């Protein structure tokens, strides 16, 4: 039974990574294609390459991430929690993609883990250690602080950039910042791989620990490869629903403001992953940066109705996935002994 659950977790984690790349391709390509800095095919290829590189380099941060994250029960109890959390996150992620809403996979996964842990504790007496830390660092900070910081910083950064270019012809400004956007788009994709690659790799490592196949002190190379490949595959086959939302429906941005939003996002992702070892949502950070940079212009065209709907999805994400994982974990309880081994 443990082997079956482990195989199921690996399959769901692969699907989670694929969906992550499929849905979050918009983070790197939406603005650069909207401002015609890159063609769609070139933008997707660029995002795929740098997603792969970022995911492969995230291994040095996964161990620190898991050690400061949560501790699952051993045996089937821990594996069933991961199964329920991943399934709930995937279902909600597909629904959000279908609605064209940019969504944080981190918040959905954490919500699923909390819901699965609550159900397991209710049925079998298992619990997840570190829930308070998860609520603070994985939900509260990405959901509230990082988008707020990104919005304010992007709004403020537009002023010095436009001041520096005040004597340059508009067509020259657009041409130069379109070229710069190719670099900033690659940086966002790289930061996305660094940040979101950690999620899938951490889940797989936790699954090996729960199955008794690893002590958690070393990350196998196959986990990094599988994570990077699935993220890249999802990026290559990524849909354009969310990209259309960010690039065309949310707010109008020019190449200068697109560059500011992408550069700020990549810097925050790098600092979060490398400097602070803090998981940040690429989606939340970029969306807030786009809104901040786009609002700081004479004719702001913010789609307030869409902004309200996105915020509603963001707030609902950990709640919905927690509820879904709770139900799924209860459904697993008759099939397996959920007591710790």
N, C-alpha and C positions, 0 to 999 in steps of 0.2 A: 504493500500500500504506500509506503514511503517513496518507493521508486516511481510509482504512478503519479503521485502528487508532485514530485520533483520534476518529472518530465512535463507535467501540466504547467508548472510555474515557469519553466524555461520557455515553453511555447508561448505562454501569455506575455512574458517579459519581452520576447522577441516581437510579438504583435504590438506591445506597448511602445517599444522603440520605433517600430515602423510607422505607427500612427503619429508618434511625436514628430518624426521627420516629415511625414506626409502633410501634417497640419501646420507645423511650424516653419515650413519652407517660406511662408509669407513673411516671416521676420526678416529674412535676408533679401528677398527679391521684390517685395511689394513696392517700396519707395523707389528703388533703382529702376524698376520697369515703368512705374508711374511717371517719373520725370524723364524717361527715355535715356537714362544713363547707360543702361544695358538692355539688350534684347532679352526676351523671356528665356530662350534656350541657353544663352550664355550665362544669364543670372542663375538659373537652376543648376547648371554644371558647376559654376563657381561655388554656390552654396553647398553642393554635394561634396566637393573636394575638401573644402575647409571644415565642413561638419565632420567628415571622416578623420581629418587630422586632429581636430579638437577632441573628439571622442577618444582617439588612441592616446592622446597625451593626458587624459583625465585620470589615468590610473593612479598616479602619485597622490591624488587628492581623495580617491575613493575610500581608502583605508581610514584616513582621518575623518572622512564624512560619516562612515558607518560607526566608528568608535565613539563619536560624539552624538550619534543619532539615537537609535533605539535598540533594545534587546528583545528578541522574540523567544518564545518557548522552543525547546528542542522537539524534534520528531514531527509527527503529523500536525500537531497543534500549530506550530509556526508556519508550516508549509500551507496549511489550509487558510490561514490568515492572509498570506501573500497571494494565494489564488483568488480569494474573495476581493481583496483590495485591487488587484490588477484587473480583474474582470469588471468591477464597478467603474474603475477609471477609464477603461477602454470604451465601455458602453456610453458613458457620459461624454467622452471625448468625441466619439462618432456623432452623437447628437449635436454637440456644439459645432462641429465641422459642417454638418448638414445645414445648420442655421447660419453658417458663415460668421461665427463668433470666435474671436481669438481667446484662447483659454490656456490656463496654466496647468500643465501636466503634474507639476510638483504638488500643487494644492489638491488636485483630484486624487493623487496617490496617497497623500498623507490623510486626507479625509477617509479614504477607503480603509487604510490601516487602523485608524481610530475606531471606525464602525465595526470592523472585523474583530478587533480586540475586545470591544464591549460585548459583542455577541458571544465570543469564546469564553469570556469571563462569566457571563450569565449561564452558559450551558455546561462548560467543563471545568471552570475554575481557573483557566489560564488567564494571564494578563500580559500586557506589553509594558515593559519598563521604559521610562523616559518620556511618557506621554506629555507631561508638562513642558519639557524641553522642546518637544516636537511642536506643540501648539504655539510656543513663543517664536522659535527660529524658522519653522517650516511653513507656518500659516500666517501668524500675525505680521511678521516682518515683510515677507513677500507681498502679502495682500494689501497692506496699508502703507508701510513706510517707503518701500522701494518705488512704487508708482508715484507717490507724492514727491519724493526727491527727484525722480526723473522728470516729472512735469515742470516743477519749479526750475530746475537746473537748465532744461532745454529752453524754457521761456527766457531765462536770463542770458543764456549763451548767444541767442540770436542777436542781441544788441552789439556786443563787441565784434562779432563776425561781420555784420552788415556795416558797422562803422569802418572797419578795416577796408571794406570794398566800396566805400562811398563814392570814390572818384572813378570807378571802373564802369564801363558800359554794360548795360544789362545782358546783352547777348554774350559778352565775354565772361561775365560772372556765371551765367548758366553753363557755358561750355566748360569752364574750369571746374565748377562744382560737380558737373556730371562725371568728369574724369575722377574727381576725388571720391565720388560715391561708389565707384567700382572697388576702391580700397576699403571704404567703410562698410560696404556690403559684405566683403570677404571677412572683415573683422567681426561683424555680427554673427556670421555663420560659424566662425572659429569659436567665438564665445559661447554660442549655442551648443556646439559640440562639447566644450569643456564643462558647461553647466549641466546640460540634460543627459550627456553621456554618463555622468555620475549616478543618475537616478537608476537607470536600468542595471548598470554594473553593481550598484549597491544592493539592489533587490536580489540579483543572482548570487552575490556573495552571501547575503543573509540566508538564502535558500540552501546553499551548501553547508553553512554552519548549522542550520536547523536539521538538516539531513545527516549530520555527523561526518561529513566528508571534508570539512575544513575547520581550522581553528579561528579563521578570520584574520590571521596575521599576514597573509600573502594573497595577492589577487592573481588568479590564473590568467594567462595570456588569452585563452579562448574566450573569456568573458569580455575582454576589451575588443577583440576581433568581432565577436557576435554583435556587440552593442554598436560598434562603428559601422559594420556592414548594414545592419537593419536601419539605423538612422540615415545612412546614405541612400539606401534603397527607397525608403519613404520619401526622402527629399527628391530623388530623381522622378518618382511617380506622383509627386505631390499635386494635390488639387489646387484650384485657384479661387475657391469660394472665400477663404479667409484673406487671401492676397487682395482680392477685389474690395473687401471691406476696408482693409487698412489703407490701400493705395488710392481708392476712388470714392468710397462712400463716407469715410469717417471725417476727413477734413482735407482741404486742398493745400498742398505744399509744393514749393518750388525746389530746384536742386540745392540751393543754399540751405534751406530748412531741412530738407531730407538728409543732407550731409550732417548737419548738427544733430538730428535725432539719432542717426545711425552711429555716429562717433560716440556720443554720450552713452548710448546703450552698450556698445562694445566695451567702453571703459568701465562701466559699472559691472558688467559681467566678469571682466578680467579681475577687477578688485575683489569681487565677491568670491570667485573661485580660487584665486591664487593668494591674495592678500589676507582676506578675512576667513576663507574657507567656509563661506556662508552661501547656501543655495539661494539663488535669485531666479525669479521667473523671467525668462527671455521675453515672453509674450507680454506680460504686465509692464516690463520696463520699456520695451519699444513702443507699445501702444500709448503709454503715458508721455513718452518723449515726442512722439508724433503730434499728440494733442498740444503739448507745451510749445513746441516750435511753430506749429501751425497757427496757434492762437495769437502769437506775437507777430501780427501783420495787420496792415490797415484794413483789409477786407477779410476778416476771418469768416470761414464758411463751415463752422462746426455743425455736424449733424447731432444735435442735442438728444434727439430721440434715440439714435443709435448708441450714443454714449451711455445713456441711462440703461439701455438694454444690456450693454456689455458689463456695466457695473453690477447689474442684477445677477448676471451669470457668474461673475467673479465671486460675489458674496454667497451665491447658492452652491457653488462647486463643492466645497468641503462638506457642506450639509447633505447635499444629494448623494455624493459618493459614499459618505459615512452611512447613510440610511440604506443604500443599495448593498453595500458590503455587509452590513448587519444582517440583512435578509439572506444574502447568499451564504454567509457563515452559518446561520441557523439551518439552512438547507443541507449543508455539509455534515452537520452534527450526527444524523443517523447513519452516515456512511463510514464514519471513521471515529476511532477513539481519540477524543480531543485532549485527553489528559497528557501531561508531559511524560516523555520516556524517561 
